[in-house]
Amino acid sequence: LYMDGLVDERRDFIRATQAAALYYKDLYGLFGSWYLAIASYNVGENKVKRAVMRHYTRDFWVLARKRALPRETINYVPKYL
């Protein structure tokens, strides 16, 4: 899809899906947890990193119970699953 001679790849659903999959893979490599990868895709990896460090856990469900992440993110992971 072209805009002023440039390709807007965000509107190409195949390339956007491939980019998202690669990003999820990187996030999984960072956290070692698909739940945290999904959460960080939603809220940002730095916010999840801070919550992990502050609460000394890489368990998404513990972070959710402690309300260490925004409510939107706590709800996003189960909906995604």
Order of alpha helices (4+ residues) and beta strands (2+ residues): beta-beta-alpha-alpha-alpha-alpha-alpha
